[in-house]
Amino acid sequence: LVLMGMQRNFPSRIHGLRLWAVAALLALGSTVFYGLLGVLPATLVGLGGNGLLLACTVCLLAGTRDFFGQPWRWGPWAALCGLGLFGLWVFFDLWPDYRPRMLIFGLVMALICAVHTRTLYRHGRGFASRVMMIAMAWQTLVLLARGLSTYWVDLPTTQRFDPGSPIHTVFVATFSFTILMVLVGAQLMASERVRQEFEHLARHDELTHLFNRRAILELVRQEHDRFQRLGQPYALLLLDLDHFKRINDTLGHQAGDRTLRRVADEVQQALRATDHLGRYGGEEFLALLPASDPASAHTLAERLRARVEALPTGPDNTPACTVSIGSAVVSTRVPVTV
């Protein structure tokens, strides 16, 4: 319920919460099914409860991949769960034996949890994703150990929740605690993503997605501090779109916004990975170039000017434009302005 409430109130760009919430409800449904033993046939209780747990684990994985923006297909996982349930049915009704049922269930669940652990390892960042990854890795190990040990610790007539079996108690308690930790980790991951979204909005221009004025000036200050400590020169480029007011007045502000976005993308692509570009204000952009001398700054400025000038008229009546660029270099000798 908490996850569903977060889904309704969080930004729509944050995905996966609904699937995580569904997983929690499926886990609850499996508990209800297991509680109906003695009311419903044992086969129906076993297949229903295990099927809901398999669906819960798959939904957890689907939610995590959706959260990270990774592709997802339901078909292969539905087929895996279907084959697992078929195997359980065989050893419920045709050849009743608890041990192969435990082995099948443990291996299928462990496979899903292992893929989930790998997804968190590859794409997760921060404390919350690590909590979720550790919980899922521990779940994988417990499921593997329980499934592979069944022929040594169980009998064909062993019951699913044998109150006299310590290994059953440990397995059920571990599984329940892990599901709880995974869901807590999911909530923390969603909260971290919201914080990152706010931090991004505070530092980036909404139109061009470049650094805003405050953020780019803070980067300049940090670079100047580095220059004072280490003596490493740096350069600044101030770019100003020519006759931008005319574009807004004749073609409208939407055309002006498209022009700003296109120029920002073009300039960003031409800069080095170590350079920073921000929107200084209006139609002005500021580029910070660490470790640059006057010659390299002037060469880059001329290349940027030529690239912007070469842009053709774009779609949706986005006009061609030109840009004027001023450069300044701070070095150990003397500030140079071109």
C-alpha positions as a Python dict, from the first residue, in 0.01 Angstrom:
ca = {
    (1, 'L'): (0, 0, 0),
    (2, 'V'): (290, 235, 75),
    (3, 'L'): (441, 161, -266),
    (4, 'M'): (109, 225, -439),
    (5, 'G'): (79, 557, -258),
    (6, 'M'): (432, 647, -367),
    (7, 'Q'): (341, 556, -726),
    (8, 'R'): (52, 803, -720),
    (9, 'N'): (252, 1089, -570),
    (10, 'F'): (598, 1045, -719),
    (11, 'P'): (702, 1187, -1060),
    (12, 'S'): (580, 979, -1353),
    (13, 'R'): (942, 936, -1469),
    (14, 'I'): (1003, 699, -1175),
    (15, 'H'): (891, 353, -1287),
    (16, 'G'): (866, 14, -1120),
    (17, 'L'): (674, 109, -806),
    (18, 'R'): (348, -42, -925),
    (19, 'L'): (512, -376, -1002),
    (20, 'W'): (686, -381, -665),
    (21, 'A'): (350, -312, -498),
    (22, 'V'): (185, -594, -694),
    (23, 'A'): (468, -825, -582),
    (24, 'A'): (392, -745, -218),
    (25, 'L'): (23, -822, -269),
    (26, 'L'): (111, -1150, -443),
    (27, 'A'): (327, -1248, -145),
    (28, 'L'): (33, -1170, 82),
    (29, 'G'): (-193, -1379, -142),
    (30, 'S'): (43, -1676, -117),
    (31, 'T'): (23, -1656, 262),
    (32, 'V'): (-355, -1661, 244),
    (33, 'F'): (-343, -1965, 13),
    (34, 'Y'): (-111, -2156, 244),
    (35, 'G'): (-345, -2076, 533),
    (36, 'L'): (-628, -2255, 352),
    (37, 'L'): (-460, -2595, 390),
    (38, 'G'): (-726, -2829, 521),
    (39, 'V'): (-1003, -2617, 367),
    (40, 'L'): (-898, -2659, 3),
    (41, 'P'): (-734, -2964, -158),
    (42, 'A'): (-362, -2988, -79),
    (43, 'T'): (-265, -2982, -447),
    (44, 'L'): (-460, -2662, -508),
    (45, 'V'): (-309, -2499, -199),
    (46, 'G'): (43, -2601, -298),
    (47, 'L'): (16, -2493, -662),
    (48, 'G'): (-169, -2173, -575),
    (49, 'G'): (68, -2066, -298),
    (50, 'N'): (383, -2155, -489),
    (51, 'G'): (248, -2000, -807),
    (52, 'L'): (181, -1671, -630),
    (53, 'L'): (531, -1675, -479),
    (54, 'L'): (683, -1733, -823),
    (55, 'A'): (473, -1448, -962),
    (56, 'C'): (580, -1227, -669),
    (57, 'T'): (948, -1291, -739),
    (58, 'V'): (907, -1226, -1112),
    (59, 'C'): (720, -900, -1042),
    (60, 'L'): (1000, -787, -812),
    (61, 'L'): (1249, -846, -1093),
    (62, 'A'): (1024, -676, -1349),
    (63, 'G'): (982, -375, -1121),
    (64, 'T'): (1356, -339, -1072),
    (65, 'R'): (1429, -360, -1444),
    (66, 'D'): (1152, -107, -1513),
    (67, 'F'): (1299, 120, -1242),
    (68, 'F'): (1638, 112, -1416),
    (69, 'G'): (1483, 156, -1762),
    (70, 'Q'): (1593, -189, -1881),
    (71, 'P'): (1399, -395, -2141),
    (72, 'W'): (1165, -661, -2013),
    (73, 'R'): (966, -946, -2165),
    (74, 'W'): (705, -1137, -1970),
    (75, 'G'): (690, -1437, -2204),
    (76, 'P'): (1009, -1626, -2104),
    (77, 'W'): (945, -1580, -1733),
    (78, 'A'): (581, -1685, -1760),
    (79, 'A'): (698, -1996, -1946),
    (80, 'L'): (958, -2070, -1676),
    (81, 'C'): (698, -2038, -1399),
    (82, 'G'): (452, -2248, -1597),
    (83, 'L'): (706, -2528, -1640),
    (84, 'G'): (790, -2510, -1272),
    (85, 'L'): (425, -2538, -1172),
    (86, 'F'): (377, -2830, -1411),
    (87, 'G'): (668, -3009, -1245),
    (88, 'L'): (517, -2941, -903),
    (89, 'W'): (183, -3082, -1017),
    (90, 'V'): (351, -3400, -1144),
    (91, 'F'): (504, -3466, -803),
    (92, 'F'): (186, -3366, -621),
    (93, 'D'): (-56, -3596, -802),
    (94, 'L'): (122, -3843, -1031),
    (95, 'W'): (426, -3934, -819),
    (96, 'P'): (371, -3773, -478),
    (97, 'D'): (711, -3681, -338),
    (98, 'Y'): (802, -3366, -145),
    (99, 'R'): (1172, -3371, -239),
    (100, 'P'): (1150, -3311, -616),
    (101, 'R'): (886, -3046, -548),
    (102, 'M'): (1127, -2866, -317),
    (103, 'L'): (1409, -2905, -568),
    (104, 'I'): (1205, -2765, -859),
    (105, 'F'): (1066, -2476, -658),
    (106, 'G'): (1405, -2390, -507),
    (107, 'L'): (1591, -2393, -839),
    (108, 'V'): (1331, -2188, -1029),
    (109, 'M'): (1309, -1929, -752),
    (110, 'A'): (1689, -1919, -719),
    (111, 'L'): (1725, -1853, -1092),
    (112, 'I'): (1485, -1558, -1076),
    (113, 'C'): (1657, -1419, -768),
    (114, 'A'): (2002, -1462, -924),
    (115, 'V'): (1899, -1262, -1231),
    (116, 'H'): (1754, -998, -999),
    (117, 'T'): (2082, -983, -806),
    (118, 'R'): (2276, -942, -1130),
    (119, 'T'): (2046, -660, -1242),
    (120, 'L'): (2100, -474, -914),
    (121, 'Y'): (2475, -529, -933),
    (122, 'R'): (2502, -394, -1287),
    (123, 'H'): (2263, -99, -1268),
    (124, 'G'): (2216, -16, -900),
    (125, 'R'): (2385, 281, -737),
    (126, 'G'): (2376, 391, -376),
    (127, 'F'): (2298, 241, -38),
    (128, 'A'): (1938, 134, -108),
    (129, 'S'): (2020, -70, -417),
    (130, 'R'): (2304, -239, -229),
    (131, 'V'): (2066, -335, 52),
    (132, 'M'): (1827, -480, -202),
    (133, 'M'): (2109, -661, -386),
    (134, 'I'): (2248, -819, -67),
    (135, 'A'): (1900, -934, 37),
    (136, 'M'): (1835, -1085, -305),
    (137, 'A'): (2179, -1254, -316),
    (138, 'W'): (2116, -1405, 27),
    (139, 'Q'): (1775, -1525, -89),
    (140, 'T'): (1939, -1691, -390),
    (141, 'L'): (2185, -1879, -170),
    (142, 'V'): (1914, -1989, 75),
    (143, 'L'): (1692, -2116, -206),
    (144, 'L'): (1979, -2305, -367),
    (145, 'A'): (2083, -2459, -38),
    (146, 'R'): (1726, -2557, 49),
    (147, 'G'): (1652, -2705, -293),
    (148, 'L'): (1978, -2898, -329),
    (149, 'S'): (1972, -3033, 27),
    (150, 'T'): (1618, -3168, 16),
    (151, 'Y'): (1721, -3528, -63),
    (152, 'W'): (1940, -3530, 249),
    (153, 'V'): (1709, -3362, 500),
    (154, 'D'): (1355, -3444, 381),
    (155, 'L'): (1139, -3749, 329),
    (156, 'P'): (890, -3810, 45),
    (157, 'T'): (609, -3749, 295),
    (158, 'T'): (752, -3430, 448),
    (159, 'Q'): (494, -3154, 483),
    (160, 'R'): (552, -2800, 360),
    (161, 'F'): (531, -2637, 704),
    (162, 'D'): (651, -2909, 937),
    (163, 'P'): (653, -2744, 1283),
    (164, 'G'): (911, -2990, 1412),
    (165, 'S'): (1172, -2919, 1144),
    (166, 'P'): (1430, -2648, 1226),
    (167, 'I'): (1534, -2621, 862),
    (168, 'H'): (1174, -2541, 762),
    (169, 'T'): (1160, -2272, 1031),
    (170, 'V'): (1487, -2115, 914),
    (171, 'F'): (1383, -2132, 547),
    (172, 'V'): (1041, -1970, 597),
    (173, 'A'): (1176, -1705, 833),
    (174, 'T'): (1463, -1620, 597),
    (175, 'F'): (1232, -1600, 297),
    (176, 'S'): (985, -1373, 478),
    (177, 'F'): (1260, -1144, 611),
    (178, 'T'): (1424, -1120, 268),
    (179, 'I'): (1097, -1020, 101),
    (180, 'L'): (1058, -749, 366),
    (181, 'M'): (1415, -621, 309),
    (182, 'V'): (1367, -619, -68),
    (183, 'L'): (1049, -413, -37),
    (184, 'V'): (1214, -172, 208),
    (185, 'G'): (1504, -142, -36),
    (186, 'A'): (1259, -68, -316),
    (187, 'Q'): (1104, 218, -117),
    (188, 'L'): (1448, 358, -35),
    (189, 'M'): (1553, 336, -401),
    (190, 'A'): (1243, 528, -505),
    (191, 'S'): (1309, 794, -241),
    (192, 'E'): (1671, 826, -354),
    (193, 'R'): (1554, 870, -713),
    (194, 'V'): (1320, 1153, -606),
    (195, 'R'): (1608, 1323, -425),
    (196, 'Q'): (1824, 1289, -737),
    (197, 'E'): (1543, 1436, -948),
    (198, 'F'): (1522, 1742, -721),
    (199, 'E'): (1900, 1780, -723),
    (200, 'H'): (1899, 1760, -1102),
    (201, 'L'): (1625, 2023, -1128),
    (202, 'A'): (1817, 2250, -890),
    (203, 'R'): (2132, 2235, -1106),
    (204, 'H'): (2000, 2209, -1461),
    (205, 'D'): (1814, 2437, -1698),
    (206, 'E'): (1468, 2298, -1771),
    (207, 'L'): (1470, 2394, -2141),
    (208, 'T'): (1816, 2288, -2257),
    (209, 'H'): (1899, 2037, -1978),
    (210, 'L'): (2240, 2206, -1943),
    (211, 'F'): (2377, 2333, -1614),
    (212, 'N'): (2194, 2643, -1500),
    (213, 'R'): (2372, 2972, -1420),
    (214, 'R'): (2429, 2893, -1053),
    (215, 'A'): (2565, 2544, -1122),
    (216, 'I'): (2805, 2646, -1402),
    (217, 'L'): (2939, 2937, -1196),
    (218, 'E'): (2995, 2698, -905),
    (219, 'L'): (3196, 2473, -1139),
    (220, 'V'): (3398, 2776, -1250),
    (221, 'R'): (3469, 2861, -886),
    (222, 'Q'): (3586, 2506, -819),
    (223, 'E'): (3808, 2516, -1127),
    (224, 'H'): (3957, 2848, -1016),
    (225, 'D'): (4030, 2702, -672),
    (226, 'R'): (4208, 2415, -845),
    (227, 'F'): (4405, 2667, -1052),
    (228, 'Q'): (4515, 2848, -737),
    (229, 'R'): (4630, 2524, -576),
    (230, 'L'): (4791, 2351, -874),
    (231, 'G'): (4847, 2626, -1130),
    (232, 'Q'): (4650, 2439, -1399),
    (233, 'P'): (4517, 2689, -1656),
    (234, 'Y'): (4155, 2690, -1771),
    (235, 'A'): (3945, 2876, -2026),
    (236, 'L'): (3594, 3014, -2048),
    (237, 'L'): (3387, 3060, -2363),
    (238, 'L'): (3081, 3287, -2360),
    (239, 'L'): (2847, 3210, -2651),
    (240, 'D'): (2573, 3453, -2755),
    (241, 'L'): (2318, 3370, -3027),
    (242, 'D'): (2305, 3648, -3282),
    (243, 'H'): (1977, 3838, -3335),
    (244, 'F'): (1787, 3597, -3110),
    (245, 'K'): (1520, 3854, -3031),
    (246, 'R'): (1437, 3867, -3400),
    (247, 'I'): (1372, 3491, -3399),
    (248, 'N'): (1132, 3524, -3108),
    (249, 'D'): (955, 3825, -3257),
    (250, 'T'): (911, 3686, -3609),
    (251, 'L'): (871, 3310, -3553),
    (252, 'G'): (749, 3294, -3195),
    (253, 'H'): (897, 3186, -2865),
    (254, 'Q'): (848, 2817, -2936),
    (255, 'A'): (1077, 2847, -3238),
    (256, 'G'): (1322, 3031, -3015),
    (257, 'D'): (1311, 2749, -2759),
    (258, 'R'): (1376, 2489, -3030),
    (259, 'T'): (1669, 2697, -3154),
    (260, 'L'): (1821, 2713, -2805),
    (261, 'R'): (1786, 2338, -2759),
    (262, 'R'): (1941, 2263, -3098),
    (263, 'V'): (2237, 2495, -3045),
    (264, 'A'): (2290, 2356, -2693),
    (265, 'D'): (2296, 1998, -2827),
    (266, 'E'): (2535, 2090, -3108),
    (267, 'V'): (2778, 2270, -2879),
    (268, 'Q'): (2762, 1995, -2614),
    (269, 'Q'): (2854, 1731, -2873),
    (270, 'A'): (3160, 1932, -2983),
    (271, 'L'): (3305, 1970, -2632),
    (272, 'R'): (3540, 1728, -2459),
    (273, 'A'): (3417, 1491, -2189),
    (274, 'T'): (3598, 1703, -1929),
    (275, 'D'): (3438, 2031, -2042),
    (276, 'H'): (3119, 2175, -1891),
    (277, 'L'): (2846, 2374, -2063),
    (278, 'G'): (2577, 2579, -1895),
    (279, 'R'): (2303, 2822, -1988),
    (280, 'Y'): (2428, 3156, -1858),
    (281, 'G'): (2104, 3341, -1924),
    (282, 'G'): (1859, 3398, -2207),
    (283, 'E'): (2042, 3312, -2530),
    (284, 'E'): (2387, 3302, -2368),
    (285, 'F'): (2587, 2988, -2288),
    (286, 'L'): (2904, 2951, -2082),
    (287, 'A'): (3157, 2674, -2150),
    (288, 'L'): (3423, 2583, -1894),
    (289, 'L'): (3735, 2425, -2048),
    (290, 'P'): (3980, 2281, -1792),
    (291, 'A'): (4346, 2248, -1888),
    (292, 'S'): (4319, 2482, -2189),
    (293, 'D'): (4560, 2745, -2321),
    (294, 'P'): (4472, 3050, -2538),
    (295, 'A'): (4542, 2871, -2867),
    (296, 'S'): (4327, 2566, -2790),
    (297, 'A'): (4044, 2782, -2654),
    (298, 'H'): (4049, 3001, -2966),
    (299, 'T'): (4055, 2693, -3194),
    (300, 'L'): (3759, 2537, -3012),
    (301, 'A'): (3564, 2865, -3021),
    (302, 'E'): (3612, 2890, -3397),
    (303, 'R'): (3504, 2529, -3443),
    (304, 'L'): (3189, 2585, -3236),
    (305, 'R'): (3108, 2901, -3431),
    (306, 'A'): (3143, 2715, -3761),
    (307, 'R'): (2933, 2418, -3645),
    (308, 'V'): (2646, 2638, -3533),
    (309, 'E'): (2661, 2841, -3853),
    (310, 'A'): (2649, 2520, -4060),
    (311, 'L'): (2323, 2405, -3897),
    (312, 'P'): (2046, 2406, -4161),
    (313, 'T'): (1689, 2510, -4105),
    (314, 'G'): (1546, 2235, -3891),
    (315, 'P'): (1207, 2066, -3865),
    (316, 'D'): (909, 2251, -3719),
    (317, 'N'): (1036, 2578, -3866),
    (318, 'T'): (1347, 2584, -3645),
    (319, 'P'): (1560, 2859, -3804),
    (320, 'A'): (1928, 2856, -3884),
    (321, 'C'): (2134, 3095, -3672),
    (322, 'T'): (2484, 3216, -3595),
    (323, 'V'): (2669, 3267, -3269),
    (324, 'S'): (2929, 3509, -3137),
    (325, 'I'): (3187, 3371, -2895),
    (326, 'G'): (3427, 3540, -2655),
    (327, 'S'): (3706, 3349, -2484),
    (328, 'A'): (3917, 3414, -2175),
    (329, 'V'): (4203, 3205, -2035),
    (330, 'V'): (4336, 3202, -1680),
    (331, 'S'): (4696, 3084, -1664),
    (332, 'T'): (4996, 3117, -1437),
    (333, 'R'): (5128, 3401, -1648),
    (334, 'V'): (4857, 3654, -1712),
    (335, 'P'): (4482, 3641, -1797),
    (336, 'V'): (4443, 3660, -2174),
    (337, 'T'): (4122, 3779, -2343),
    (338, 'V'): (4056, 3725, -2713),
}
